[in-house]
């Protein structure tokens, strides 16, 4: 079995582990981050590439509650506009070492602007001066981001639900979703076997 296939198969168990962490050892950092976010009028998730995309579900979630929420590319704040006023900034990066994210974190620190860091590397430069550094507590990947991507999506959803004090409902939804994800993985593999000898198909 390839490492990539193994990472895909392990998503349900990895997400279950992250959910358990956020409801236990990670609850303090989750609460601190949510309290900071509630002290601002607006929310902005900031990242590059896949980390930026991982924040989209959280932004949509908060928008359902009437929270003014944006998802920004780090380059926008580095080169084109200032950090928006009265806005909680959540910096998202798997490694916490992406050049744009490290530079942005340094700029915010020099300007005295607080930010929250969400990363798989709590000891990274991006996390060093964060008011709260919230880890994505799941497993890392062998190569491309698979478990780390869905782990970031889940962590940011938990953070958003904590902000609007809706954690109980989200936790129930996650508990109902994970077994379905496990079964869908098996269905996906069966489809893959069925199509493996096909040269093309039309849907």
TORVONU-612570 format. One line per 8 residues: their letters; for each residue y, x, z of N, C-alpha, C. Coordinates in Angstrom, 2 decimals, decimal comma. Layout:
! residues N
A	Y:X:Z:Y:X:Z:Y:X:Z | ... .
//
This chain:
! residues 203
XXXXXXXX	-1,19:0,84:0,00:0,00:0,00:0,00:1,25:0,89:0,00 | 2,22:0,56:-0,86:3,44:1,35:-0,91:4,30:1,09:0,32 | 5,18:2,06:0,63:6,10:1,90:1,76:7,02:0,70:1,56 | 7,47:0,49:0,32:8,38:-0,63:0,05:7,67:-1,96:0,31 | 6,44:-2,11:-0,16:5,70:-3,34:0,08:5,47:-3,54:1,57 | 5,17:-2,46:2,28:4,97:-2,56:3,72:6,26:-3,04:4,40 | 7,40:-2,52:3,99:8,69:-2,95:4,57:8,97:-4,42:4,28 | 8,64:-4,87:3,08:8,82:-6,27:2,73:7,94:-7,16:3,61 .
XXXXXXXX	6,67:-6,77:3,75:5,74:-7,56:4,54:6,14:-7,65:6,01 | 6,79:-6,63:6,50:7,10:-6,55:7,93:8,40:-7,25:8,32 | 9,06:-7,92:7,37:10,35:-8,52:7,69:10,28:-9,56:8,80 | 9,28:-10,42:8,77:9,20:-11,48:9,78:9,03:-10,90:11,18 | 8,11:-9,93:11,33:7,91:-9,34:12,65:9,12:-8,52:13,07 | 9,78:-7,88:12,12:10,97:-7,10:12,44:12,10:-8,01:12,92 | 12,30:-9,13:12,23:13,35:-10,07:12,63:13,04:-10,69:13,99 | 11,76:-10,96:14,25:11,38:-11,50:15,56:11,72:-10,50:16,66 .
XXXXXXXX	11,49:-9,20:16,38:11,80:-8,16:17,35:13,30:-8,08:17,61 | 14,10:-8,20:16,55:15,56:-8,16:16,69:16,04:-9,35:17,50 | 15,51:-10,53:17,19:15,91:-11,74:17,93:15,58:-11,60:19,42 | 14,40:-11,05:19,72:14,02:-10,85:21,11:14,96:-9,87:21,81 | 15,33:-8,80:21,10:16,26:-7,82:21,67:17,61:-8,45:21,98 | 18,14:-9,24:21,04:19,46:-9,85:21,21:19,48:-10,89:22,33 | 18,32:-11,39:22,68:18,22:-12,37:23,76:17,90:-11,71:25,10 | 17,73:-10,39:25,08:17,37:-9,68:26,32:18,27:-8,46:26,51 .
XXXXXXXX	17,78:-7,27:26,13:18,52:-6,04:26,37:19,86:-6,00:25,65 | 19,95:-6,62:24,47:21,19:-6,59:23,70:22,17:-7,69:24,02 | 21,83:-8,54:24,99:22,68:-9,71:25,28:24,05:-9,31:25,81 | 24,12:-8,23:26,58:25,41:-7,81:27,14:26,38:-7,40:26,05 | 25,91:-6,58:25,11:26,80:-6,17:24,01:27,16:-7,36:23,12 | 26,23:-8,27:22,94:26,49:-9,47:22,16:27,59:-10,30:22,82 | 27,51:-10,48:24,12:28,51:-11,26:24,85:29,87:-10,58:24,82 | 29,89:-9,26:25,00:31,15:-8,53:24,98:31,82:-8,64:23,61 .
XXXXXXXX	31,02:-8,50:22,55:31,57:-8,61:21,20:32,10:-10,01:20,94 | 31,35:-11,02:21,34:31,77:-12,41:21,12:33,06:-12,72:21,87 | 33,18:-12,21:23,09:34,40:-12,45:23,87:35,61:-11,81:23,20 | 35,43:-10,60:22,66:36,52:-9,94:21,96:36,91:-10,75:20,72 | 35,92:-11,21:19,97:36,21:-11,99:18,77:36,98:-13,27:19,09 | 36,64:-13,91:20,20:37,33:-15,16:20,58:38,78:-14,92:20,96 | 39,15:-13,68:21,25:40,53:-13,40:21,65:41,46:-13,23:20,46 | 40,94:-13,33:19,24:41,73:-13,21:18,03:41,72:-14,53:17,26 .
XXXXXXXX	42,72:-14,70:16,41:42,81:-15,93:15,61:41,90:-15,87:14,39 | 41,65:-14,68:13,87:40,88:-14,53:12,64:39,77:-13,49:12,83 | 38,80:-13,56:11,93:37,68:-12,62:11,94:37,61:-11,96:10,57 | 37,37:-10,65:10,55:37,15:-9,95:9,28:35,95:-9,01:9,44 | 34,93:-9,23:8,63:33,81:-8,31:8,54:34,14:-7,29:7,45 | 33,92:-6,02:7,73:34,29:-4,95:6,80:33,10:-4,05:6,54 | 32,83:-3,77:5,27:31,73:-2,88:4,92:31,83:-2,45:3,48 | 30,84:-1,74:3,02:30,74:-1,38:1,60:29,31:-1,67:1,15 .
XXXXXXXX	29,15:-1,99:-0,13:27,83:-2,19:-0,69:27,03:-3,27:0,02 | 25,76:-2,94:0,30:24,87:-3,91:0,91:25,32:-4,36:2,29 | 25,92:-3,48:3,06:26,39:-3,86:4,40:27,48:-4,91:4,32 | 28,35:-4,78:3,32:29,38:-5,81:3,12:28,73:-7,14:2,77 | 27,74:-7,10:1,87:27,06:-8,33:1,47:26,32:-8,97:2,63 | 25,80:-8,15:3,54:25,04:-8,68:4,68:25,91:-9,53:5,60 | 27,23:-9,36:5,52:28,15:-10,12:6,37:28,48:-11,50:5,79 | 28,15:-11,75:4,54:28,52:-13,01:3,92:27,93:-14,23:4,64 .
XXXXXXXX	26,64:-14,23:5,01:26,12:-15,39:5,74:26,86:-15,67:7,05 | 27,22:-14,61:7,78:27,96:-14,80:9,03:29,33:-15,40:8,78 | 29,99:-14,95:7,71:31,31:-15,49:7,36:31,21:-16,98:7,01 | 30,20:-17,33:6,24:29,99:-18,74:5,89:29,69:-19,56:7,14 | 28,88:-19,00:8,02:28,54:-19,68:9,27:29,79:-19,98:10,10 | 30,64:-18,97:10,30:31,86:-19,17:11,09:32,81:-20,14:10,42 | 32,86:-20,12:9,10:33,75:-21,04:8,38:33,36:-22,49:8,65 | 32,08:-22,74:8,87:31,63:-24,10:9,19:32,25:-24,60:10,48 .
XXXXXXXX	32,65:-23,68:11,35:33,25:-24,05:12,62:34,78:-23,97:12,58 | 35,31:-23,84:11,38:36,76:-23,81:11,22:37,40:-22,48:11,57 | 36,60:-21,41:11,64:37,13:-20,09:11,96:37,60:-19,42:10,67 | 38,83:-18,93:10,68:39,38:-18,21:9,52:38,68:-16,86:9,42 | 37,80:-16,73:8,43:36,94:-15,55:8,34:36,98:-14,95:6,94 | 37,07:-13,63:6,88:37,07:-12,92:5,61:36,00:-11,84:5,63 | 35,52:-11,47:4,43:34,65:-10,31:4,26:35,38:-9,34:3,35 | 35,65:-8,14:3,84:36,47:-7,18:3,11:35,68:-5,93:2,78 .
XXXXXXXX	36,00:-5,33:1,65:35,51:-4,01:1,33:36,37:-2,99:2,07 | 35,75:-1,97:2,63:36,51:-0,97:3,39:37,64:-0,36:2,57 | 37,43:-0,21:1,27:38,47:0,39:0,42:39,75:-0,42:0,41 | 39,63:-1,75:0,58:40,83:-2,59:0,61:41,74:-2,18:1,77 | 41,12:-1,92:2,94:41,92:-1,54:4,11:42,33:-0,08:4,09 | 41,59:0,73:3,35:41,94:2,15:3,28:43,08:2,41:2,32 | 43,12:1,69:1,19:44,02:2,07:0,10:45,00:0,98:-0,36 | 44,72:-0,28:-0,03:45,53:-1,34:-0,64:46,27:-2,24:0,33 .
XXXXXXXX	45,79:-2,39:1,53:46,47:-3,27:2,47:46,25:-2,80:3,90 | 47,12:-3,24:4,78:46,98:-2,90:6,19:45,96:-3,84:6,84 | 45,48:-3,44:8,00:44,57:-4,32:8,75:45,30:-5,62:9,05 | 44,69:-6,77:8,75:45,37:-8,05:8,99:45,68:-8,26:10,46 | 46,81:-8,89:10,71:47,27:-9,11:12,08:46,41:-10,14:12,79 | 46,32:-9,98:14,11:45,60:-10,92:14,98:44,20:-11,22:14,45 | 43,50:-10,17:14,03:42,19:-10,31:13,41:41,18:-9,40:14,09 | 40,07:-9,97:14,51:38,97:-9,16:15,04:38,25:-8,49:13,88 .
XXXXXXXX	38,16:-7,18:13,93:37,52:-6,41:12,86:36,11:-6,01:13,28 | 35,14:-6,39:12,46:33,75:-6,01:12,70:33,32:-5,09:11,56 | 33,15:-3,81:11,86:32,75:-2,82:10,86:31,23:-2,76:10,78 | 30,70:-2,89:9,58:29,25:-2,98:9,38:28,79:-1,84:8,49 | 27,84:-1,05:8,97:27,27:0,04:8,18:25,91:0,40:8,72 | 24,91:0,47:7,85:23,56:0,81:8,30:23,57:2,17:9,00 | 24,11:3,18:8,34:24,07:4,54:8,89:25,22:4,83:9,84 | 26,33:4,10:9,67:27,53:4,43:10,44:28,16:5,73:10,02 .
XXXXXXXX	27,68:6,27:8,89:28,17:7,56:8,40:28,71:7,49:6,98 | 28,76:6,30:6,41:29,34:6,13:5,08:30,79:6,60:5,11 | 31,18:7,39:4,12:32,49:8,05:4,14:33,64:7,07:4,38 | 33,63:5,96:3,63:34,73:4,99:3,77:34,77:4,37:5,17 | 33,59:4,11:5,73:33,55:3,47:7,04:34,00:4,43:8,15 | 33,61:5,70:8,02:34,03:6,68:9,01:35,55:6,88:8,95 | 36,10:7,00:7,73:37,54:7,18:7,58:38,30:5,97:8,10 | 37,80:4,77:7,79:38,47:3,56:8,28:38,43:3,51:9,80 .
XXXXXXXX	37,29:3,82:10,39:37,19:3,83:11,86:38,17:4,81:12,47 | 38,31:5,98:11,87:39,26:6,98:12,37:40,69:6,47:12,27 | 41,03:5,82:11,15:42,37:5,27:10,95:42,67:4,20:11,99 | 41,71:3,31:12,23:41,91:2,24:13,20:42,08:2,81:14,60 | 41,30:3,83:14,92:41,40:4,45:16,24:42,76:5,09:16,44 | 43,25:5,79:15,41:44,58:6,42:15,51:45,68:5,38:15,67 | 45,50:4,24:15,02:46,52:3,18:15,09:46,38:2,32:16,34 | 45,36:2,58:17,14:45,16:1,79:18,36:44,66:0,39:18,09 .
XXXXXXXX	43,97:0,19:16,96:43,46:-1,13:16,59:41,99:-1,19:16,99 | 41,64:-2,13:17,86:40,23:-2,20:18,31:39,32:-2,75:17,23 | 38,07:-2,32:17,27:37,09:-2,85:16,33:35,70:-2,84:16,96 | 34,85:-3,67:16,41:33,44:-3,74:16,80:32,63:-3,05:15,72 | 31,65:-2,25:16,10:30,77:-1,58:15,13:29,38:-2,20:15,19 | 28,85:-2,56:14,04:27,48:-3,06:13,95:26,72:-2,11:13,03 | 25,74:-1,40:13,58:25,09:-0,33:12,84:23,70:-0,06:13,39 | 22,84:0,54:12,56:21,54:1,00:13,03:21,64:2,30:13,81 .
XXXXXXXX	22,80:2,95:13,76:22,98:4,25:14,41:24,12:4,17:15,42 | 23,77:3,86:16,65:24,79:3,69:17,69:25,48:5,00:18,03 | 24,89:6,15:17,64:25,51:7,45:17,91:26,28:7,97:16,71 | 26,57:7,11:15,74:27,24:7,52:14,51:28,74:7,67:14,70 | 29,43:8,38:13,79:30,89:8,51:13,88:31,62:7,18:13,86 | 31,13:6,21:13,06:31,80:4,91:13,00:31,76:4,20:14,35 | 30,65:4,38:15,08:30,49:3,68:16,36:31,19:4,39:17,51 | 31,59:5,65:17,30:32,05:6,48:18,41:33,23:5,88:19,18 .
XXXXXXXX	34,19:5,32:18,48:35,41:4,81:19,14:35,51:3,29:19,11 | 34,39:2,63:18,82:34,39:1,17:18,81:34,53:0,62:20,23 | 35,19:-0,52:20,36:35,26:-1,18:21,66:33,85:-1,58:22,10 | 33,08:-2,09:21,15:31,67:-2,39:21,38:30,89:-1,89:20,17 | 29,82:-1,16:20,39:28,93:-0,73:19,31:27,63:-1,50:19,44 | 27,44:-2,48:18,56:26,26:-3,32:18,62:25,19:-2,81:17,67 | 24,03:-2,42:18,18:22,99:-1,90:17,29:22,24:-2,99:16,55 | 21,86:-2,68:15,32:20,86:-3,50:14,62:19,52:-2,93:15,08 .
XXXXXXXX	18,83:-3,65:15,91:17,75:-3,06:16,70:16,41:-2,98:15,99 | 16,33:-3,35:14,73:15,06:-3,36:14,03:14,65:-1,99:13,53 | 13,53:-1,97:12,80:13,01:-0,75:12,23:13,84:-0,30:11,03 | 13,85:1,00:10,78:14,49:1,52:9,57:13,51:1,40:8,40 | 14,01:1,64:7,18:13,21:1,49:5,99:12,83:2,84:5,39 | 11,79:2,82:4,58:11,40:4,00:3,82:12,02:3,89:2,43 | 13,25:4,37:2,29:13,92:4,26:1,01:15,00:3,20:1,03 | 14,88:2,23:0,13:15,94:1,23:0,00:15,99:0,33:1,23 .
XXXXXXXX	17,15:-0,27:1,43:17,36:-1,13:2,60:16,68:-2,48:2,39 | 15,68:-2,77:3,22:14,98:-4,06:3,19:15,04:-4,67:4,58 | 14,28:-4,07:5,52:14,31:-4,57:6,90:15,68:-4,38:7,53 | 16,35:-3,27:7,21:17,67:-3,03:7,79:18,71:-4,03:7,26 | 18,53:-4,47:6,00:19,47:-5,45:5,44:19,31:-6,81:6,12 | 18,07:-7,32:6,14:17,87:-8,63:6,76:18,12:-8,55:8,27 | 17,88:-7,38:8,86:18,20:-7,19:10,28:19,69:-7,29:10,54 | 20,49:-6,71:9,65:21,95:-6,81:9,80:22,42:-8,25:9,63 .
XXXXXXXX	21,84:-8,96:8,65:22,19:-10,38:8,45:21,93:-11,16:9,73 | 20,75:-10,97:10,33:20,41:-11,71:11,55:21,31:-11,33:12,72 | 21,56:-10,04:12,88:22,41:-9,58:13,99:23,81:-10,17:13,89 | 24,37:-10,19:12,69:25,72:-10,74:12,50:25,74:-12,25:12,69 | 24,65:-12,93:12,33:24,56:-14,37:12,59:24,51:-14,64:14,10 | 23,75:-13,83:14,82:23,71:-13,97:16,28:25,10:-13,73:16,88 | 25,79:-12,72:16,40:27,13:-12,43:16,90:28,06:-13,62:16,65 | 27,97:-14,20:15,48:28,82:-15,34:15,13:28,48:-16,56:15,99 .
XXXXXXXX	27,19:-16,81:16,18:26,78:-17,94:17,01:27,22:-17,75:18,46 | 27,17:-16,51:18,94:27,64:-16,24:20,30:29,13:-16,51:20,42 | 29,89:-16,17:19,38:31,32:-16,40:19,41:31,66:-17,89:19,56 | 30,94:-18,74:18,83:31,24:-20,18:18,88:30,34:-20,90:19,89 | 29,66:-20,12:20,74:28,82:-20,65:21,81:27,78:-21,64:21,27 | 27,06:-21,17:20,24:26,06:-22,00:19,58:24,71:-21,29:19,51 | 24,49:-20,37:20,46:23,30:-19,53:20,40:22,00:-20,32:20,53 | 21,98:-21,33:21,39:20,74:-22,07:21,60:20,25:-22,71:20,31 .
XXXXXXXX	21,17:-23,27:19,55:20,78:-23,91:18,29:20,31:-22,87:17,29 | 21,04:-21,74:17,18:20,62:-20,69:16,24:19,24:-20,15:16,61 | 19,02:-19,92:17,89:17,73:-19,39:18,33:16,60:-20,35:17,96 | 16,82:-21,64:18,10:15,80:-22,62:17,74:15,55:-22,60:16,23 | 16,62:-22,44:15,45:16,48:-22,38:13,99:15,72:-21,13:13,56 | 16,01:-20,00:14,21:15,31:-18,75:13,88:13,83:-18,86:14,24 | 13,54:-19,44:15,40:12,15:-19,60:15,82:11,37:-20,47:14,83 | 12,03:-21,47:14,25:11,37:-22,33:13,27:11,25:-21,64:11,92 .
XXXXXXXX	12,19:-20,74:11,61:12,21:-20,09:10,30:11,19:-18,99:10,16 | 10,97:-18,21:11,20:10,14:-17,00:11,08:8,70:-17,27:10,63 | 8,01:-18,28:11,17:6,65:-18,54:10,65:6,67:-18,93:9,17 | 7,70:-19,62:8,73:7,81:-20,00:7,32:8,02:-18,76:6,45 | 8,79:-17,82:6,95:8,99:-16,57:6,21:7,68:-15,83:6,07 | 6,89:-15,80:7,13:5,59:-15,13:7,08:4,69:-15,76:6,01 | 4,66:-17,09:5,97:3,80:-17,75:4,99:4,33:-17,57:3,56 | 5,66:-17,51:3,42:6,24:-17,30:2,10:5,91:-15,91:1,57 .
XXXXXXXX	5,80:-14,93:2,45:5,41:-13,59:2,02:4,02:-13,62:1,38 | 3,10:-14,37:2,02:1,75:-14,47:1,48:1,76:-15,19:0,12 | 2,55:-16,24:0,01:2,64:-16,97:-1,26:3,23:-16,08:-2,35 | 4,22:-15,30:-1,99:4,86:-14,39:-2,95:3,84:-13,37:-3,48 | 3,00:-12,83:-2,58:2,01:-11,85:-3,01:0,95:-12,48:-3,92 | 0,59:-13,74:-3,66:-0,36:-14,42:-4,54:0,24:-14,60:-5,94 | 1,52:-14,95:-6,00:2,18:-15,08:-7,29:2,23:-13,74:-8,02 | 2,45:-12,69:-7,25:2,50:-11,36:-7,84:1,16:-10,99:-8,47 .
XXXXXXXX	0,07:-11,33:-7,79:-1,26:-11,06:-8,33:-1,52:-11,87:-9,60 | -1,06:-13,11:-9,57:-1,29:-13,99:-10,72:-0,56:-13,50:-11,96 | 0,60:-12,87:-11,76:1,44:-12,45:-12,89:1,26:-10,98:-13,27 | 0,43:-10,25:-12,56:0,40:-8,78:-12,72:0,00:-8,34:-14,12 | -0,78:-9,15:-14,84:-1,22:-8,77:-16,18:-0,33:-9,34:-17,28 | 0,72:-10,06:-16,88:1,61:-10,67:-17,87:2,61:-9,64:-18,38 | 2,88:-9,70:-19,69:3,89:-8,81:-20,26:5,27:-9,46:-20,23 | 5,31:-10,79:-20,23:6,57:-11,51:-20,09:6,23:-12,95:-19,73 .
XXX	7,22:-13,66:-19,22:7,04:-15,09:-18,98:8,39:-15,77:-19,11 | 8,37:-17,06:-19,35:9,58:-17,86:-19,53:9,55:-18,98:-18,52 | 10,64:-19,16:-17,79:10,69:-20,24:-16,81:11,57:-21,37:-17,33 .
//
